[in-house]
Amino acid sequence: QVQLVESGGALVQAGGSLRLSCAASGSTFSIGTMAWYRQVLGKQRERVALVTSDGTTNYADSVKGRFTISRDNAKNTVYLQMNNLKSGDTAVYYCKVEWSDYWGQGTQVTVSS
């Protein structure tokens, strides 16, 4: 079992920055690729970024150049640095262990224009 706890969501003005954190606990030796997803009420959850165990990253086109995913394996933590935020980034952000059913509880990011 793996537990994921996100933090860092907030209300921020357009153009601002936030850093989300996702701390993993439990059977962390089994964790490989981690990802951040986001969901707007009434819409499908979408993946915005992932990072493999060796640090390879991948981003959705909508966040490329603005978001950076990283991980600290010693701390069992994954981060999402979000810069130049736009109103369209408003969503609940979730972290996930890819190819598993392990999800965090979500953290709300609201960008005001």
NORMOKA-V241274 format. One record per backbone hydrogen bond with DSSP energy under -1.0 kcal/mol. CO is the residue of the C=O (numbers start at 1). NH is the residue of the N-H. E is the energy in kcal/mol with one decimal. If there is no record, write none. Layout:
co:CO nh:NH e:E
co:CO nh:NH e:E
//
This chain:
co:1 nh:27 e:-3.3
co:3 nh:25 e:-2.1
co:5 nh:23 e:-2.6
co:7 nh:21 e:-2.6
co:10 nh:110 e:-2.5
co:12 nh:112 e:-2.5
co:13 nh:16 e:-2.2
co:16 nh:85 e:-2.4
co:18 nh:82 e:-3.4
co:20 nh:80 e:-2.2
co:21 nh:7 e:-2.1
co:22 nh:78 e:-2.3
co:23 nh:5 e:-2.0
co:25 nh:3 e:-2.7
co:26 nh:28 e:-2.3
co:27 nh:30 e:-1.6
co:28 nh:31 e:-1.6
co:33 nh:98 e:-2.2
co:34 nh:51 e:-2.8
co:35 nh:96 e:-2.3
co:36 nh:48 e:-2.8
co:36 nh:49 e:-1.6
co:37 nh:94 e:-2.5
co:38 nh:46 e:-2.8
co:39 nh:92 e:-2.4
co:40 nh:43 e:-2.8
co:46 nh:38 e:-2.6
co:48 nh:60 e:-2.3
co:49 nh:36 e:-2.7
co:50 nh:58 e:-1.8
co:51 nh:34 e:-2.6
co:52 nh:55 e:-1.7
co:56 nh:52 e:-2.7
co:58 nh:50 e:-2.2
co:60 nh:63 e:-1.6
co:63 nh:66 e:-2.3
co:63 nh:67 e:-2.3
co:66 nh:83 e:-2.1
co:68 nh:81 e:-3.1
co:70 nh:79 e:-3.0
co:72 nh:77 e:-1.8
co:76 nh:24 e:-3.1
co:77 nh:72 e:-3.1
co:78 nh:22 e:-2.0
co:79 nh:70 e:-1.7
co:80 nh:20 e:-2.6
co:81 nh:68 e:-2.5
co:82 nh:18 e:-2.2
co:85 nh:15 e:-3.1
co:86 nh:89 e:-2.1
co:87 nh:90 e:-1.7
co:91 nh:109 e:-2.8
co:92 nh:39 e:-2.1
co:93 nh:107 e:-1.9
co:94 nh:37 e:-3.3
co:95 nh:104 e:-2.2
co:96 nh:35 e:-2.3
co:102 nh:97 e:-2.0
co:107 nh:93 e:-3.0
co:109 nh:91 e:-2.0
co:110 nh:12 e:-2.8
co:112 nh:14 e:-2.7
//
